[in-house]
């Protein structure tokens, strides 16, 4: 009988949705804080655009450096494993057989499987790196793709609370309604990679975003009242 598991890594959905939610929450809170300080529409619009740009570039830069560093470390360790396979093939063969034995394979069968895999050096390297490092050297993440996807997802999320002001609507209420609906929708979408129901996940994200914006609005109102 066949059955399917959830994608525990989240695939493309998880980083995209969480990047968009980060942009949505941070820019919604920023706009609310500036609006709470009784700033003009022009100032609110400028703050929202600046928040979108700064956050998107920051996310892209941080993601690029993080993924590039992770990739470089993985490639360095893969090179170490490649040299070990070239210099000590017998020891690596025995090590691979031991890995299969530890997973419950009969010693004789494990030795034969390891021998057959080791006939192809590239296949042997792939199996060793997957077993020992937990990485697939043919499928390492791309820093450029990570940076672009982070930039776009954050920008899309940050654009939503700013949209009413771009369209000429000067009320914070319109921004709040769009932001709250988007927060609930994004949270509900995240339920696809979690064990939570869509309504719980959506409501949780809505509460988190609304609290962040509410506190920032209160802070803006207080600071605006002190004429800082």
C-alpha positions in Angstrom: 0.0 0.0 0.0 1.4 3.4 -1.1 1.3 6.4 1.1 2.6 10.0 0.9 4.4 12.1 3.4 4.5 15.9 3.7 7.5 17.7 2.4 9.3 18.2 5.7 11.8 20.7 4.1 8.9 22.8 2.7 10.6 22.9 -0.8 10.2 26.3 -2.5 6.9 27.0 -0.6 8.4 27.5 2.9 11.1 30.1 2.1 8.8 32.0 -0.3 5.9 32.3 2.0 8.0 33.1 5.1 9.9 35.7 3.1 6.6 37.3 2.0 5.3 37.2 5.6 8.5 38.8 6.9 8.0 41.7 4.4 4.3 42.0 5.1 4.7 42.1 8.9 7.7 44.4 9.0 6.3 46.9 6.5 2.8 46.8 7.9 4.3 47.6 11.3 6.5 50.3 9.9 3.6 52.0 8.1 1.4 51.7 11.2 4.1 53.2 13.4 4.7 56.2 11.1 0.9 56.7 10.7 0.5 56.6 14.5 2.9 59.5 14.7 0.4 61.6 12.7 2.8 61.8 9.8 1.6 63.1 6.4 0.6 60.7 3.6 3.8 61.6 1.7 6.0 60.6 4.7 4.1 57.4 5.2 4.5 56.5 1.5 8.2 57.3 1.6 8.7 55.2 4.8 6.8 52.3 3.2 8.9 52.4 0.0 12.1 52.8 2.0 11.1 49.8 4.2 10.3 47.7 1.2 13.6 48.5 -0.5 15.8 48.2 2.6 14.2 45.0 3.7 14.3 43.3 0.3 18.0 44.2 -0.3 18.9 43.2 3.2 17.1 39.8 2.8 18.7 39.2 -0.6 22.2 40.1 0.7 21.9 38.1 3.8 20.5 35.1 2.0 23.2 35.2 -0.7 26.0 35.3 1.9 24.4 32.6 4.0 23.8 30.2 1.1 27.2 30.9 -0.5 29.0 30.2 2.8 27.0 27.0 3.3 27.8 25.9 -0.3 31.5 26.7 0.1 31.7 24.7 3.3 29.9 21.8 1.7 32.2 21.9 -1.4 35.3 22.0 0.9 34.1 18.9 2.8 33.2 17.1 -0.4 36.8 17.8 -1.6 38.1 16.3 1.6 35.9 13.2 1.0 37.1 12.9 -2.6 40.8 13.0 -1.5 40.1 10.3 1.1 38.5 8.1 -1.6 41.6 8.5 -3.8 44.2 8.0 -1.1 42.5 5.4 1.1 40.0 3.5 -1.0 40.0 0.4 1.1 39.4 2.3 4.3 36.6 4.2 2.7 35.1 1.0 1.3 35.1 -0.5 4.8 33.6 2.7 6.2 30.7 2.6 3.7 30.1 -1.1 4.5 29.9 -0.2 8.2 27.3 2.5 7.5 25.1 0.0 5.9 25.6 -2.5 8.7 24.6 0.2 11.2 21.3 0.5 9.3 20.6 -3.2 9.8 22.0 -4.7 6.6 23.7 -8.1 6.9 27.5 -7.6 7.0 28.1 -9.8 3.9 25.4 -7.9 1.9 26.7 -4.6 3.2 30.2 -5.4 2.0 29.0 -6.4 -1.4 26.8 -3.3 -1.8 29.7 -1.1 -0.8 32.0 -2.8 -3.2 29.6 -2.4 -6.1 29.0 1.3 -5.3 32.7 1.9 -5.1 33.3 0.7 -8.6 32.1 4.1 -9.8 34.2 6.8 -8.1 31.6 9.6 -8.6 28.8 7.4 -7.4 30.9 6.4 -4.4 31.6 10.1 -3.6 27.9 10.9 -3.9 26.9 8.1 -1.5 29.7 9.0 1.0 28.8 12.7 1.1 25.1 11.9 1.5 25.7 9.5 4.3 28.4 11.4 6.2 27.6 15.1 5.4 23.9 14.9 4.7 24.4 16.8 1.4 23.9 15.9 -2.3 26.8 17.5 -4.2 24.8 17.5 -7.5 22.0 19.5 -5.9 23.7 22.2 -3.8 21.7 25.4 -3.3 22.4 28.4 -5.6 23.2 31.6 -3.8 21.9 33.7 -6.7 18.6 31.9 -6.8 18.3 32.2 -3.0 19.0 35.9 -3.1 16.6 36.6 -6.0 13.8 34.6 -4.5 14.3 36.2 -1.1 14.3 39.7 -2.6 11.1 39.0 -4.6 9.1 37.3 -1.9 10.0 40.0 0.7 9.1 42.8 -1.8 5.7 41.2 -2.6 4.9 41.0 1.1 6.1 44.5 1.8 4.1 45.9 -1.1 0.7 44.8 0.1 0.3 47.2 3.1 1.8 50.0 0.9 -0.6 49.4 -2.0 -3.5 51.6 -0.8 -1.2 54.6 -0.4 0.2 54.0 -3.9 -3.3 54.0 -5.3 -4.2 57.2 -3.5 -6.1 55.9 -0.5 -4.8 57.8 2.5 -6.4 55.8 5.3 -4.4 53.4 7.5 -7.6 51.3 7.7 -7.4 50.2 4.1 -3.8 49.1 4.6 -4.7 47.3 7.7 -7.5 45.4 6.1 -5.3 44.3 3.1 -2.5 43.3 5.5 -4.7 41.3 7.8 -6.3 39.4 4.9 -2.8 38.7 3.5 -1.5 37.6 6.9 -4.3 35.1 7.3 -3.9 33.8 3.8 -0.2 33.4 4.1 -0.6 31.7 7.4 -3.2 29.3 5.9 -0.8 28.6 3.1 1.9 27.6 5.5 -0.3 24.9 6.9 0.5 22.9 3.7 4.0 22.2 5.2 2.9 21.8 8.8 0.6 19.6 10.7 -1.7 22.5 11.7 -5.1 23.2 10.3 -5.3 26.1 7.8 -7.6 28.2 10.0 -5.3 27.8 13.1 -2.1 28.6 11.1 -3.8 31.6 9.4 -5.2 32.9 12.7 -1.9 32.6 14.4 -0.1 34.6 11.7 -2.8 37.2 11.8 -2.5 37.7 15.5 1.3 37.9 15.4 1.2 40.5 12.6 -1.6 42.5 14.2 0.1 42.6 17.5 3.4 43.8 15.9 1.6 46.5 14.0 -0.5 47.5 17.0 2.5 47.9 19.3 4.4 49.9 16.6 1.3 52.1 16.1 1.2 52.7 19.8 4.9 53.6 19.9 4.5 55.9 17.0 1.5 57.6 18.6 3.5 58.1 21.8 6.6 59.4 20.1 4.5 61.7 17.9 2.7 63.1 20.9 6.1 64.0 22.5 7.0 65.9 19.3 10.2 63.9 18.8 
